[in-house]
Amino acid sequence: MTLVSRYSKNPILTKKDVPYEVATVHNAGVIKHKGEYIMLFRSHKHNGRSILGLARSKDGYNFKVEEKPFIEPATEGEFAEYEAFGVEDPRITFMDGEYLITYSAYSKHGVRIGLAKTKDWKSIERVSLITEADYRNVVIFPEKINGLYARLDRPHSEISPWSMWISYSPDLRYWGDSKLIMKPEPYHWDEMKIGPGAPPVKTDKGWLNIYHGVFPTMDGSVYRLGVALHDLNDPSKIIGVGDNWILQPEEPYEITGYVHNVVFTCGAVPEEDGTLKLYWGGADTVMCVGTANISDLVDLCLNNSRKPK
């Protein structure tokens, strides 16, 4: 069964669509703002370091890129030291009238997560660096859980490598009460590492978490996408993890590029008709989109499931 249907005109955004010089376009957070789709995409510059650009669309398929990057590494203040090597892989969550943006900040100290916010997609305010190193893939839930902000993240340690955790915060700045909730599955499609992808989508059966999983092969690693379902009132409890992937690299633009054999999501937009627009970077080089029925993804978690750890 095909759970994600690729858009026939993929890829929807490439470096040729960007009015300034970049080498790639990939790993974009996407959200709807006043009926308009906003895409915040990552691009490598020709020195290999990343910046974030902004594109807009009326239909979620045809995007126009703005004339200048939206977020570049800070050159002064507390963020400058920790963004010196680039800013990457943004996720977007709408809460309390503003858009929260988490992104990876790279420097000689490793990778930390920065938090920024905007109300109008014209100006941006950096809020805080909300992790130490080495953290990636932080996604914030679009609602508070028992009065607290909640996030999924992926720290790395030798004891529990590349596993998924949950943390909580009263103010978005200070985070704690952390729990490990999901680990890679040995000799499975996600056996090497996992990480949250798009911010969780609320359904009547639970929070739908579209995550990435990595499998090592003799020809390098393969990045695929899967789904997990979290309890609505206590998302540290995972109801089920889909045993099969929902998307893998198959098209030429996903198999060959800056990094071969990659589909990687940072954004998904639920629609009123029960479908989902899923956005992913192909081979760390181009942006793609497909559609899925939310109920099908939930069903995979409930009826073709495995334990999370």
RODO-2510 file (C-alpha; in nm, 4 decimals, decimal comma):
residues 309
     n   res          X          Y          Z
     1     m     0,0000     0,0000     0,0000
     2     t     0,1321     0,3431    -0,0963
     3     l     0,0922     0,5675     0,2074
     4     v     0,2587     0,8797     0,0630
     5     s     0,1804     0,9829    -0,2951
     6     r     0,4546     1,1883    -0,4541
     7     y     0,3591     1,5073    -0,6362
     8     s     0,3969     1,4467    -1,0091
     9     k     0,6037     1,7624    -1,0597
    10     n     0,8636     1,6968    -0,7900
    11     p     1,1040     1,8419    -0,7051
    12     i     0,9115     2,1575    -0,6194
    13     l     1,2151     2,3711    -0,5316
    14     t     1,5772     2,3560    -0,6476
    15     k     1,8786     2,5845    -0,6342
    16     k     1,7722     2,7244    -0,9736
    17     d     1,4650     2,8742    -0,8056
    18     v     1,6719     3,0751    -0,5558
    19     p     1,7611     3,4328    -0,6554
    20     y     2,0921     3,4225    -0,4652
    21     e     2,3770     3,1772    -0,5061
    22     v     2,3321     2,8443    -0,3250
    23     a     2,4362     2,4853    -0,3892
    24     t     2,1300     2,3054    -0,2472
    25     v     1,7692     2,3525    -0,1304
    26     h     1,6446     2,1001     0,1265
    27     n     1,5131     2,0109     0,4759
    28     a     1,2449     2,2783     0,5010
    29     g     0,9970     2,3541     0,7729
    30     v     0,6549     2,4379     0,6257
    31     i     0,3420     2,5881     0,7815
    32     k     0,0274     2,7750     0,6768
    33     h     0,0088     3,1467     0,7602
    34     k    -0,3139     3,3314     0,6773
    35     g    -0,3949     3,0843     0,4002
    36     e    -0,0448     3,1008     0,2554
    37     y     0,2136     2,8217     0,2757
    38     i     0,5427     2,9383     0,4228
    39     m     0,8527     2,7305     0,3536
    40     l     1,1715     2,7923     0,5515
    41     f     1,4366     2,5936     0,3678
    42     r     1,8009     2,5121     0,4253
    43     s     2,0649     2,5809     0,1620
    44     h     2,4360     2,5114     0,1490
    45     k     2,6407     2,8060     0,0340
    46     h     2,9419     2,7329    -0,1839
    47     n     3,1645     2,7353     0,1228
    48     g     2,9645     2,4383     0,2562
    49     r     2,7916     2,6243     0,5397
    50     s     2,4135     2,6552     0,5632
    51     i     2,1641     2,9422     0,5672
    52     l     1,7829     2,9483     0,5763
    53     g     1,5729     3,0947     0,2954
    54     l     1,2017     3,1758     0,2756
    55     a     0,9533     3,0793     0,0036
    56     r     0,5781     3,1368    -0,0243
    57     s     0,2973     2,9518    -0,2025
    58     k    -0,0785     2,9790    -0,2433
    59     d    -0,1319     2,6086    -0,3102
    60     g     0,1503     2,4307    -0,1264
    61     y     0,3130     2,3166    -0,4511
    62     n     0,4330     2,6232    -0,6417
    63     f     0,6698     2,8303    -0,4290
    64     k     0,8403     3,1618    -0,4936
    65     v     1,1624     3,2343    -0,3055
    66     e     1,2209     3,5743    -0,1473
    67     e     1,5104     3,7860    -0,2649
    68     k     1,7295     3,7473     0,0458
    69     p     1,7943     3,4715     0,3043
    70     f     1,5656     3,4789     0,6075
    71     i     1,8135     3,3556     0,8698
    72     e     2,1913     3,3655     0,8388
    73     p     2,4460     3,2871     1,1102
    74     a     2,4600     3,5646     1,3695
    75     t     2,7725     3,7793     1,3593
    76     e     2,7355     3,9399     1,7030
    77     g     2,5824     3,8684     2,0419
    78     e     2,5507     3,5380     2,2249
    79     f     2,4400     3,3431     1,9170
    80     a     2,7403     3,4320     1,6994
    81     e     2,9859     3,1884     1,8570
    82     y     2,7444     2,8959     1,8295
    83     e     2,6181     2,9656     1,4747
    84     a     2,9585     3,0246     1,3196
    85     f     2,9463     2,7103     1,1027
    86     g     2,5863     2,7557     0,9867
    87     v     2,2167     2,7231     1,0670
    88     e     2,0265     2,4138     0,9530
    89     d     1,7070     2,2054     0,9443
    90     p     1,4334     2,4400     1,0741
    91     r     1,1035     2,3255     1,2245
    92     i     0,8033     2,5574     1,2685
    93     t     0,5272     2,5483     1,5304
    94     f     0,2422     2,7991     1,5664
    95     m     0,1446     2,8834     1,9257
    96     d    -0,0171     3,1815     2,0975
    97     g    -0,0189     3,4033     1,7898
    98     e     0,3437     3,3525     1,6885
    99     y     0,5574     3,1067     1,4971
   100     l     0,8297     2,9255     1,6885
   101     i     1,1305     2,8176     1,4835
   102     t     1,3815     2,5636     1,6076
   103     y     1,7013     2,5156     1,4088
   104     s     2,0417     2,3494     1,4397
   105     a     2,3255     2,5891     1,5194
   106     y     2,6677     2,4555     1,4219
   107     s     3,0071     2,5690     1,5493
   108     k     3,3437     2,4338     1,6652
   109     h     3,1599     2,3405     1,9879
   110     g     2,9255     2,0976     1,8100
   111     v     2,5554     2,1399     1,7306
   112     r     2,3023     2,3100     1,9561
   113     i     1,9403     2,4078     1,8994
   114     g     1,8434     2,7693     1,8573
   115     l     1,4913     2,9025     1,9119
   116     a     1,3623     3,2016     1,7168
   117     k     1,0173     3,3460     1,6611
   118     t     0,8203     3,5629     1,4216
   119     k     0,4631     3,6883     1,3895
   120     d     0,4659     3,8162     1,0338
   121     w     0,7434     3,6315     0,8446
   122     k     0,9088     3,9650     0,7817
   123     s     1,1202     4,0048     1,0941
   124     i     1,2828     3,7427     1,3149
   125     e     1,3749     3,7446     1,6845
   126     r     1,6226     3,4978     1,8295
   127     v     1,5042     3,3831     2,1731
   128     s     1,7539     3,1398     2,3186
   129     l     1,9884     2,8496     2,2629
   130     i     1,7753     2,5795     2,4240
   131     t     2,0148     2,2841     2,4328
   132     e     2,3752     2,2005     2,4912
   133     a     2,5713     1,9973     2,2357
   134     d     2,5074     1,7472     2,0768
   135     y     2,1355     1,7900     1,9997
   136     r     1,9434     1,7872     1,6738
   137     n     1,5874     1,7538     1,5435
   138     v     1,3980     1,9501     1,8087
   139     v     1,0256     1,9789     1,7347
   140     i     0,7824     2,1641     1,9618
   141     f     0,4255     2,0383     2,0107
   142     p     0,1621     2,2891     1,8909
   143     e    -0,0192     2,2812     2,2277
   144     k     0,0903     2,2884     2,5888
   145     i     0,0711     1,9565     2,7714
   146     n    -0,0571     1,9908     3,1285
   147     g     0,0400     2,3577     3,1271
   148     l     0,3908     2,3032     2,9898
   149     y     0,5515     2,3383     2,6499
   150     a     0,6660     2,0000     2,5195
   151     r     0,9267     1,9018     2,2654
   152     l     1,0778     1,5946     2,1045
   153     d     1,4503     1,5916     2,0447
   154     r     1,7450     1,3692     1,9603
   155     p     2,0547     1,4033     2,1794
   156     h     2,3450     1,1719     2,1118
   157     s     2,5401     0,9674     2,3623
   158     e     2,7466     0,6500     2,3391
   159     i     2,5185     0,4803     2,5925
   160     s     2,1939     0,5441     2,4042
   161     p     2,2927     0,6540     2,0545
   162     w     2,0613     0,8618     1,8368
   163     s     1,7387     0,7950     2,0274
   164     m     1,4266     1,0081     2,0735
   165     w     1,3567     1,1961     2,3970
   166     i     1,0814     1,4243     2,5282
   167     s     1,1302     1,7335     2,7469
   168     y     0,9090     2,0037     2,8996
   169     s     0,9379     2,3746     2,9736
   170     p     0,7367     2,6444     3,1529
   171     d     0,8761     2,9254     2,9358
   172     l     1,0427     2,7806     2,6209
   173     r     1,3844     2,8739     2,7596
   174     y     1,4466     2,6246     3,0405
   175     w     1,3770     2,2580     2,9677
   176     g     1,3703     1,9479     3,1852
   177     d     1,1785     1,6405     3,3060
   178     s     1,3401     1,4622     3,0115
   179     k     1,2641     1,0998     2,9229
   180     l     1,3961     0,8608     2,6629
   181     i     1,0865     0,7371     2,4798
   182     m     1,1998     0,5629     2,1600
   183     k     1,5134     0,3857     2,0390
   184     p     1,6325     0,2549     1,7023
   185     e     1,5142    -0,0986     1,6301
   186     p     1,7963    -0,3546     1,5814
   187     y     1,8219    -0,4885     1,2273
   188     h     1,5258    -0,2854     1,1104
   189     w     1,4878    -0,0023     0,8602
   190     d     1,5632     0,2468     1,1411
   191     e     1,8291     0,0486     1,3271
   192     m     2,1142     0,3038     1,3144
   193     k     1,9474     0,6250     1,4347
   194     i     1,6120     0,7960     1,4580
   195     g     1,4941     1,1516     1,5103
   196     p     1,1751     1,3582     1,5081
   197     g     1,0899     1,5065     1,1699
   198     a     0,7875     1,7336     1,1388
   199     p     0,6254     1,8851     1,4504
   200     p     0,3595     1,6418     1,5812
   201     v     0,0132     1,6506     1,4236
   202     k    -0,2866     1,6226     1,6582
   203     t    -0,5418     1,3526     1,5714
   204     d    -0,8334     1,2090     1,7664
   205     k    -0,6266     0,8948     1,8313
   206     g    -0,3074     1,0675     1,9477
   207     w    -0,0160     1,2853     1,8403
   208     l     0,1173     1,1700     1,5035
   209     n     0,4977     1,1899     1,4935
   210     i     0,6558     1,1613     1,1482
   211     y     1,0181     1,0697     1,2133
   212     h     1,3261     0,9712     1,0167
   213     g     1,5125     0,6463     1,0528
   214     v     1,8519     0,5476     0,9168
   215     f     1,9797     0,2071     0,8049
   216     p     2,3497     0,1402     0,7330
   217     t     2,4333    -0,0485     0,4130
   218     m     2,7523    -0,1493     0,2311
   219     d     2,6937     0,1539     0,0073
   220     g     2,6289     0,4074     0,2856
   221     s     2,3292     0,5002     0,4962
   222     v     1,9665     0,5138     0,3764
   223     y     1,7298     0,7728     0,5304
   224     r     1,3603     0,6798     0,5358
   225     l     1,0460     0,8150     0,7061
   226     g     0,8160     0,6401     0,9521
   227     v     0,5403     0,7222     1,2004
   228     a     0,4710     0,6862     1,5706
   229     l     0,1584     0,7719     1,7710
   230     h     0,1838     0,9401     2,1130
   231     d    -0,0790     0,9685     2,3866
   232     l    -0,2608     1,3036     2,3698
   233     n    -0,2388     1,3767     2,7423
   234     d     0,1018     1,2206     2,8067
   235     p     0,3073     1,2170     2,4851
   236     s     0,5928     1,0426     2,6647
   237     k     0,3710     0,7339     2,6225
   238     i     0,3887     0,5926     2,2718
   239     i     0,0746     0,4087     2,1656
   240     g     0,2370     0,2463     1,8657
   241     v     0,5206     0,2695     1,6141
   242     g     0,4536     0,1776     1,2534
   243     d     0,6614    -0,1296     1,1772
   244     n     0,7111    -0,0310     0,8124
   245     w     0,8488     0,2882     0,6651
   246     i     0,6092     0,5265     0,4896
   247     l     0,8594     0,6743     0,2428
   248     q     1,2015     0,5736     0,1142
   249     p     1,4357     0,7093    -0,1545
   250     e     1,3132     0,5820    -0,4908
   251     e     1,3197     0,8682    -0,7392
   252     p     1,6462     0,9878    -0,9029
   253     y     1,6314     1,3179    -0,7128
   254     e     1,6200     1,1236    -0,3823
   255     i     1,8821     0,8637    -0,4699
   256     t     2,1516     1,0903    -0,6128
   257     g     2,2642     1,4278    -0,4830
   258     y     2,4678     1,5995    -0,2141
   259     v     2,3948     1,3031     0,0157
   260     h     2,2711     0,9914    -0,1630
   261     n     1,9620     0,7927    -0,0628
   262     v     1,7874     1,0467     0,1600
   263     v     1,4287     1,1500     0,2250
   264     f     1,4247     1,3813     0,5271
   265     t     1,1298     1,5809     0,6591
   266     c     1,1116     1,8910     0,8746
   267     g     0,7525     1,9886     0,7926
   268     a     0,4011     1,8585     0,7287
   269     v     0,0777     2,0542     0,6883
   270     p    -0,2533     1,8897     0,7902
   271     e    -0,5440     1,9920     0,5694
   272     e    -0,9150     2,0244     0,6510
   273     d    -1,0056     1,7256     0,4305
   274     g    -0,8075     1,4820     0,6460
   275     t    -0,5033     1,4713     0,4225
   276     l    -0,1512     1,5815     0,4960
   277     k     0,0999     1,7589     0,2753
   278     l     0,4353     1,6062     0,3627
   279     y     0,7516     1,7942     0,2628
   280     w     1,0946     1,6373     0,2414
   281     g     1,4442     1,7056     0,1221
   282     g     1,5625     1,4709    -0,1515
   283     a     1,9294     1,3672    -0,1323
   284     d     2,0020     1,6878     0,0642
   285     t     1,9692     1,8708    -0,2677
   286     v     1,6054     1,9492    -0,3602
   287     m     1,2644     1,9948    -0,1954
   288     c     0,9754     1,7577    -0,2580
   289     v     0,6138     1,7164    -0,1498
   290     g     0,3603     1,4376    -0,1320
   291     t     0,0195     1,3729     0,0187
   292     a    -0,1099     1,1141     0,2619
   293     n    -0,4314     1,0378     0,4455
   294     i    -0,3779     1,1063     0,8140
   295     s    -0,6056     0,8151     0,9032
   296     d    -0,3832     0,5745     0,7060
   297     l    -0,0736     0,6863     0,8968
   298     v    -0,2538     0,6512     1,2296
   299     d    -0,3785     0,3081     1,1255
   300     l    -0,0220     0,1942     1,0558
   301     c     0,0724     0,2870     1,4133
   302     l    -0,2254     0,1059     1,5611
   303     n    -0,2505    -0,2069     1,3464
   304     n     0,0998    -0,2754     1,2169
   305     s     0,2998    -0,1723     1,5189
   306     r     0,6016    -0,2541     1,7306
   307     k     0,7264    -0,1503     2,0720
   308     p     0,9137     0,1825     2,0863
   309     k     1,2175     0,0524     2,2823
***
